[in-house]
Amino acid sequence: MKIQDIIFILIFAFLLYKRKPEWFVLAGIISFAGAIPFYSLWVFFTAQRLVEFGFLLLVVAVLLFAFKKQYH
């Protein structure tokens, strides 16, 4: 487990605690934006992980939006 994985788990746990879908979307976009410099530097493993993290964050945001709208 690398440092970016540990940081992601901590951020993900904090975001799950807050349960604000907007924050998940923002974190996902920041993750995608952070992957761009790594791709340009040919650091593919870290860039790929950041894209995967961004995708997971956006999926959770969509699920939170759906459940929030369904039960309110």
C-alpha positions as CSV (number, residue, x, y, z in Angstrom):
1,M,0.0,0.0,0.0
2,K,1.5,3.3,-1.1
3,I,1.2,6.7,0.4
4,Q,-1.5,7.8,-2.1
5,D,-3.6,4.9,-1.0
6,I,-3.4,5.8,2.6
7,I,-4.2,9.4,1.9
8,F,-7.2,8.4,-0.2
9,I,-8.6,6.1,2.5
10,L,-8.4,8.9,5.0
11,I,-10.0,11.4,2.7
12,F,-12.7,8.8,1.7
13,A,-13.5,8.0,5.4
14,F,-13.8,11.7,6.2
15,L,-16.1,12.3,3.2
16,L,-18.2,9.3,4.1
17,Y,-18.5,10.7,7.6
18,K,-19.7,14.1,6.2
19,R,-22.0,12.5,3.5
20,K,-22.0,15.6,1.3
21,P,-22.2,14.5,-2.3
22,E,-20.9,17.9,-3.5
23,W,-17.6,17.2,-1.6
24,F,-17.3,13.8,-3.3
25,V,-17.7,15.5,-6.7
26,L,-15.1,18.1,-5.9
27,A,-12.6,15.5,-4.6
28,G,-13.1,13.5,-7.7
29,I,-12.4,16.4,-10.0
30,I,-9.4,17.3,-7.9
31,S,-8.2,13.7,-8.3
32,F,-8.6,13.9,-12.1
33,A,-6.8,17.2,-12.2
34,G,-4.0,15.8,-10.1
35,A,-3.5,12.9,-12.5
36,I,-2.7,15.1,-15.4
37,P,0.8,16.2,-14.3
38,F,1.7,12.6,-13.5
39,Y,0.7,11.5,-17.0
40,S,2.8,14.2,-18.5
41,L,5.8,13.0,-16.4
42,W,5.2,9.4,-17.4
43,V,4.4,8.3,-13.8
44,F,1.6,6.0,-15.0
45,F,1.0,4.0,-11.8
46,T,0.2,7.1,-9.7
47,A,-1.8,8.7,-12.4
48,Q,-3.8,5.6,-13.0
49,R,-4.6,5.3,-9.3
50,L,-5.7,8.9,-9.1
51,V,-8.1,8.3,-12.1
52,E,-9.5,5.2,-10.3
53,F,-9.9,7.2,-7.1
54,G,-11.7,10.0,-9.0
55,F,-14.0,7.5,-10.6
56,L,-14.8,5.9,-7.3
57,L,-15.5,9.3,-5.7
58,L,-17.9,10.3,-8.5
59,V,-19.7,6.9,-8.3
60,V,-20.3,7.4,-4.6
61,A,-21.4,11.0,-5.2
62,V,-24.0,9.8,-7.7
63,L,-25.2,7.1,-5.3
64,L,-25.5,9.7,-2.5
65,F,-27.4,12.1,-4.7
66,A,-29.8,9.3,-5.7
67,F,-30.5,8.1,-2.2
68,K,-30.7,11.7,-0.9
69,K,-33.3,12.5,-3.6
70,Q,-35.2,9.3,-3.1
71,Y,-35.7,9.6,0.6
72,H,-36.4,13.3,0.9
